[in-house]
Every structure is written in structure tokens, then in C-alpha cells.
Amino acid sequence: MKIKSTAPMRVDLAGGTLDIYPLYLFTEGGLTVNAAVTQMSEATVETRSDSEIHITADDLGETVSARDADSLEIGKGLDLLVRIVKFYKPSAGLNIHTRNHVPKGSGLGASSSLLIALSHAMNYVNKSGFSGEEIINFGANLEAQSIRVPTGKQDYYSATYGGISSIWFEVQGPRREETVRSGEILKELEERLVVCFAGEPRFSGTSNWRMFRAYIDGDERTVKNIGQIKRTALALRHSLMKGNLDAFGDLIGEEWENRKGLAEGVTNEEIDGMMKIASEAGAVASKICGAGGGGSMISFCKPGAKAAVEAALKSAGVTVFDCSIAREGVKVTEI
């Protein structure tokens, strides 16, 4: 058997960091809004006639092999992929190939998207029967074990379901809401949204973990900004549900101002310069995806200005991604 699994990455629109347990409990519930995009992670899994496991990350040029799944070593090469394979306990040997089609440090949730793609592939091959929600919960725990800090869950939802999601984080657990169902609104968003690469993040102080710790320690600035991030996320969700894209654009700008207030290093001269280029070409607002300091930047443009914004960024040497909103989430097919 040989199967291929693909899952979309995401651009976070508002509420990032509020998806981290138990931070959202301290804020009386969190809300994150994101959009799945057609930058994909993919995994192919082929069964073997023996028990050997061979895992290759094609984009990284790295391979890990073992005589069987139990012999795979955690804490070493391709650790997250190894943990996924060991968790699903394959009954046969496997040849596994994975690939992300974005640069390292993209801020698009690529590792989480890949986790969902490979997990669903393993679930299919093993006939494990786990639901999408179960796979999300398993994946969050596996990723936390791998990176050794608390992880948020928003990326897994966009990869699993696609579309534009509002994910509520409550005492009962996470709850996803499909925020935009109108094909007309989705099309207009695509016609006005630019996604580009702002460079690999260079400042570790902007990590969500550091922001989380500052909140727990009662840092006044962090507590204030986390509260404002939640208010902005609520307003941005409302704007999308009403199809008010003028308000949506303003709230993207407000979200970026909130994010910059969380820590030094969220922005830098290069990012500010890119945002100025986009603004002068017709962007209403821009923000960095992820924790900041680099990664991918989204710009929401005035009607009809997307091509001009893309051209201006490309002229400045910026990589612009050719992507749209992914209408579907993870997909597994036999090949």
C-alpha cells in the first residue's frame, strides 16, 4: 500500500498565543482566528515487506532508519516525525517521505501541518480509526514532547479542516467554528490578501513561550496586551461573520500593534521596511504570522491593489507566495 496525505498551512489573523494551555484559562477563554492556505505539507507512506522504518524529510535532506518502529530513537534526528511513527505503532515496515514547500521559519504552522498530514497517513495505514479531534489532541502532546514547551492548537485545526476558523479555547476544551461560509467573501479575501516571506526569525525573545512566561509572572505590559489581543480577535471574528472587510483590514492593523507591544524584537527594520513598501503600493494593513521577528507577512490590500502590492514586494527582492484560501483540510489518498 502507498498513500499520500496533504494538509494546508495557515495564516493567523488574530488571537495568536491565546491557544496555549493553560494561558487561555487565565484569560477566561481564548479565541484564535486563522485561515488555511494552499501552501501544503505532504507525507507519503508506503508499506514494506519487512519491519524496517525509513523516514526521509525530502526538503531537509535528512533520513532516519531503524530495524523496526520500536528501535527508532527519540530526541535525535527528525524527532517529531519519529515520535509520530512510534505513537501509531505500525504493524509493518514503512518508507516515509515528507516535504514542506515553504522556507524554514515561515511562521505558517508548517511543522503542525506536517504533523497532521503524517498522523492521518499513519491512522489510515494502521486502520486505527481515530477521529480528527483525537488526532489533534495526540499531535499537540507529541509536539510538546518534541519541542519541550507548551504548544498552541490553532495550527492543527486549519490543517485538519481548512477554511477560515474561529477556534474557541474553553474549560470544556477547544471548539472550532467555520467563520466564513460565503464563497463571495472568500473570493474577495483571496483577491485582497498577499502572503510573503519576511525572512527566518532571528530573535528567540519573541517566542510564544516567553510571552506565556511573562504573563504568568504578571508583567503589566504583557497582561494588558494579551487582553487587547483577545478583544481584537473577537472584533475581527465579528467583522468576518458580517462580511465587513473594511473593518477586517483595520483590525489586522490593530492586531499587529497589539503583537508589537508584547515583546521587543517582534518587528525590526527589515519588517518595517517591507510593510512600508506594501502600504505605499496599496496595502491597508500588514502583520507578521507567528510570534514575530521574521517568518511570513500578510498584507490586506485595498480593492484591486493586490497585483501592485505583490509587484512592489517582488521588486524589493521579497519572496511572494502564490497561494489562496484552502477550502479543504487534510486529504489522504491511495496512489
Residue pairs with C-beta under 8 A, 6 or more apart in sequence:
1 46
1 47
1 125
1 334
2 44
2 45
2 46
2 47
2 334
2 335
3 44
3 45
3 46
3 121
3 124
3 125
3 332
3 333
3 334
3 335
4 42
4 43
4 44
4 121
4 332
4 333
4 335
5 42
5 43
5 44
5 45
5 117
5 118
5 120
5 121
5 124
5 330
5 331
5 332
5 333
6 40
6 41
6 42
6 117
6 330
6 331
7 40
7 41
7 42
7 113
7 114
7 116
7 117
7 120
7 159
7 160
7 329
7 330
7 331
8 36
8 37
8 38
8 39
8 40
8 41
8 113
8 158
8 159
8 162
8 326
8 328
8 329
9 36
9 37
9 39
9 40
9 41
9 102
9 106
9 108
9 109
9 110
9 113
9 155
9 158
9 159
10 34
10 35
10 36
10 37
10 108
10 109
10 113
10 154
10 155
10 158
10 159
11 34
11 35
11 37
11 108
11 193
11 195
11 289
11 296
11 298
12 32
12 33
12 34
12 109
12 154
12 289
12 290
13 33
13 34
13 35
13 164
13 236
13 252
13 255
13 298
14 32
14 33
14 229
14 232
14 233
14 236
14 237
14 251
14 252
14 255
15 30
15 31
15 32
15 33
15 154
15 229
15 230
15 232
15 233
15 236
16 32
16 152
16 154
16 208
16 229
16 259
16 290
16 291
17 23
17 152
17 208
17 211
17 212
17 226
17 229
17 262
17 291
18 24
18 27
18 30
18 31
18 32
18 152
18 169
18 226
18 229
18 230
18 233
19 30
19 32
19 152
19 153
19 154
19 167
19 169
19 174
20 150
20 151
20 152
20 208
20 212
21 150
21 153
21 169
23 30
23 150
23 212
23 215
23 216
23 226
24 30
24 169
24 170
25 171
26 215
26 216
27 226
27 227
27 230
29 168
29 169
29 170
29 171
30 168
30 169
30 230
31 166
31 167
31 168
31 169
31 230
31 233
31 234
31 237
32 152
32 154
32 166
32 167
32 169
32 233
33 164
33 165
33 166
33 167
33 179
33 233
33 236
33 237
33 240
34 154
34 155
34 157
34 158
34 164
34 165
34 167
35 158
35 163
35 164
35 165
35 189
35 193
35 325
36 158
36 159
36 161
36 162
36 163
36 164
36 165
36 325
36 326
36 329
37 108
37 195
37 321
37 323
37 324
37 325
37 326
38 323
38 324
38 325
38 326
39 101
39 102
39 106
39 108
39 110
39 195
39 321
39 323
40 101
40 113
40 326
41 98
41 99
41 100
41 101
41 110
41 113
41 114
41 116
41 117
41 159
42 98
42 99
42 101
42 117
43 96
43 97
43 98
43 114
43 117
43 118
43 121
44 96
44 97
44 98
44 121
44 335
45 94
45 95
45 96
45 118
45 121
45 122
45 125
46 94
46 95
46 96
47 92
47 93
47 94
47 125
48 92
48 93
48 94
48 95
49 92
49 93
50 93
51 67
51 68
51 69
51 92
51 93
52 65
52 66
52 67
52 68
52 93
53 64
53 65
53 66
53 67
53 68
53 69
53 71
53 72
53 85
53 90
53 93
53 94
53 96
54 63
54 64
54 65
54 94
54 95
54 96
55 63
55 64
55 65
55 72
55 78
55 81
55 82
55 85
55 96
55 98
56 62
56 63
56 95
56 96
56 97
56 98
57 63
57 78
57 81
57 98
57 99
58 97
58 98
58 99
59 98
59 99
59 100
59 101
60 78
62 77
62 78
64 72
64 76
64 77
64 78
64 81
64 82
66 72
66 73
68 93
69 85
69 86
69 89
69 90
70 86
72 82
72 85
72 86
73 82
74 82
74 83
74 86
74 145
76 82
79 146
80 111
80 114
80 115
80 142
80 143
80 146
80 147
81 96
81 98
81 114
81 118
83 142
83 145
83 146
84 115
84 118
84 119
84 122
84 139
84 142
85 94
85 96
85 118
85 122
87 138
87 142
88 119
88 122
88 123
88 126
88 128
89 126
90 122
90 125
90 126
91 126
94 125
96 118
98 114
98 117
98 118
100 106
100 110
100 111
100 113
100 114
102 108
102 110
102 197
102 296
102 321
103 197
103 200
103 319
104 200
105 199
105 200
105 201
105 294
105 295
106 197
106 289
106 295
106 296
107 201
107 288
107 289
107 290
107 291
107 294
107 295
107 296
108 289
108 290
108 295
108 296
109 154
109 155
109 158
109 159
109 290
111 143
112 139
112 143
112 155
112 156
112 159
113 155
113 158
113 159
115 139
115 142
115 143
115 156
115 159
116 135
116 136
116 139
116 156
116 159
116 160
116 329
116 330
117 159
117 330
119 135
119 138
119 139
120 135
120 330
120 332
121 332
122 128
123 129
123 130
123 135
124 332
130 138
132 160
132 161
132 329
132 330
135 160
136 153
136 156
136 157
136 160
136 174
139 156
140 151
140 153
140 156
143 151
144 150
144 151
149 207
149 209
150 209
150 212
152 208
153 167
153 169
153 174
154 165
154 167
157 165
157 167
157 174
157 176
158 165
158 326
158 329
159 329
159 330
160 329
160 330
161 176
161 178
161 329
162 326
162 327
162 328
162 329
163 178
163 179
163 180
163 325
163 326
163 327
163 328
163 329
164 178
164 179
164 180
164 186
164 189
164 240
164 325
165 176
165 177
165 178
165 179
166 176
166 177
166 179
166 237
167 174
167 175
167 176
167 177
168 174
168 175
168 176
168 177
179 237
179 240
179 241
180 186
180 189
180 240
180 241
182 243
185 240
185 243
185 245
186 325
186 327
188 245
189 245
189 325
190 324
190 325
191 303
191 306
192 245
192 249
192 300
192 301
192 302
192 303
192 305
192 306
193 298
193 299
193 300
193 301
193 306
193 325
194 278
194 283
194 298
194 299
194 300
194 301
194 306
194 309
194 310
194 313
194 320
195 296
195 297
195 298
195 320
195 321
195 323
196 274
196 296
196 297
196 299
196 310
196 313
196 318
196 319
196 320
196 321
197 295
197 296
197 297
197 318
197 319
197 320
197 321
198 270
198 271
198 274
198 288
198 294
198 295
198 296
198 297
198 318
199 270
199 294
199 295
200 294
200 295
201 290
201 291
201 292
201 293
201 294
201 295
202 268
202 293
202 294
203 265
203 268
203 292
203 293
203 294
204 210
205 263
205 264
205 265
205 293
206 262
206 263
206 265
206 266
206 291
206 292
206 293
207 291
208 291
210 263
211 222
211 226
211 262
211 263
211 291
214 222
214 262
214 263
215 222
215 223
215 226
221 261
221 262
222 262
222 263
224 261
225 258
225 261
225 262
226 262
228 258
228 261
229 255
229 258
229 259
232 251
232 254
232 255
232 258
233 255
235 247
235 251
235 254
236 248
236 251
236 252
236 255
239 245
239 247
239 248
239 251
240 248
248 300
249 284
249 285
249 300
250 284
250 285
252 284
252 285
252 286
252 287
252 298
252 300
253 284
253 285
253 286
253 287
255 287
256 285
256 286
256 287
256 288
259 266
259 287
259 288
259 292
260 266
260 267
260 292
262 292
263 292
265 292
265 293
266 288
266 291
266 292
266 293
267 288
267 292
267 293
268 293
268 294
271 288
271 294
271 297
273 316
274 286
274 297
274 313
274 316
274 318
275 283
275 286
275 297
275 299
277 312
277 313
277 316
277 318
278 286
278 297
278 299
278 301
278 309
278 312
278 313
279 286
280 312
281 305
281 308
281 309
281 311
281 312
281 313
282 301
282 302
282 304
282 305
282 306
282 308
282 309
283 299
283 300
283 301
283 302
283 305
283 309
284 300
284 301
284 302
285 299
285 300
286 297
286 298
286 299
286 300
287 297
287 298
288 294
288 295
288 296
288 297
289 295
289 296
289 297
289 298
290 296
296 321
299 309
301 308
301 309
310 320
313 320
314 320
